[in-house]
């Protein structure tokens, strides 16, 4: 039986043993942290300790609100922000676009980088204070936005900046958005923690309209202490982003040499996400072929790849027709090794050869 190879870590990455152990500890000693009795107070102490440790891991000196995941954090940030208007990049995650369907959509160039001139012009026309939503790295292509330049334009008009950082490694230190954003959404299961936990980092809670309930009065529902402990435990395990970057560079070069195309090759990209086109074979067919070879990859973000609908991200980058439908995403995690990349390259080469072989008779007839 072929051993499975998982290369879809941007969708979710396997829970780390450290995180699983922390969840079990939380389950064995858990009570409702809002209860006034001794057990409840003990659970509250565990939750607040987890909050402080996670803030330190993300180098955040302000507020942290636990949520059920990054999508809820996004909805909370964009739905409750007390601002005059909202602007988003046109290539934002579906959860952002759903949260603010009437927001101004900002164009990007062919590499998926926001048009800063368009942003400046839109800010000049926006009702103040404006809130700009920008993803740290696109979940489909891995393209990293120029956050410092975006923030400078936002600050210049007294605006606010929200960053979806679900894909950002915890220890990322190359100009991190923590130094410039007003709010940041993060996710537990993207970083090796359990599903069902995330957080919204908030510089000033006065930015949000309170709703009552838990989490400082900004979220309802019993706090998920076991999951919070799991998130914290996962955040403490380093991610070797340098090794991931080297593997992605190797994969980029191999795909190009085999006649494939690297999406946004010239743009700054996250070390663990690559997006690639195999000419002549649809993404849906590629997923089947790779799955039969024991390899798990995806087409676009997990939230939309199941529908196999055209990628709005690629469309806004200028990709059209068949080319846009032939792109898949490959993403790495802590368990990914150089040998895994070589195995994927071999599978890609074999599938690409089959595609060319089938195309050759038709070309000969023409």
Secondary structure, 3 states (H helix, E strand, C coil): CCCCEECECCCCCCCCHHHHHHHHHHHHCCCCCCCCCHHHHHHHHHHHHHHHHHHHHCCCCCEEEEECCHHHHHHHHHHHECCCEEEEECCCCHHHHHHCCCCEEECECCCCCECHHHHHHHHHHCCCCEEEEEECECCCCCEECCHHHHHHHHHHCCCEEEEECCCCCCCCCCCCHHHCCCEEEEECHHHCCCCCCEEEEECCHHHECCCCCEHHHCECCCCCHHHHHHHHHHHCCCCCHHHHHHHHHHHHHHHHHCCCEECCCCCCECCCEEEEECCCCCHHHHHHHHHHCCEECECCCHHHHCCCCCCHHHHHCCCCHHHHCCEEEEECCCCCCHHHHHHHHHHHHHHHHHHHHHHHHHHHHC
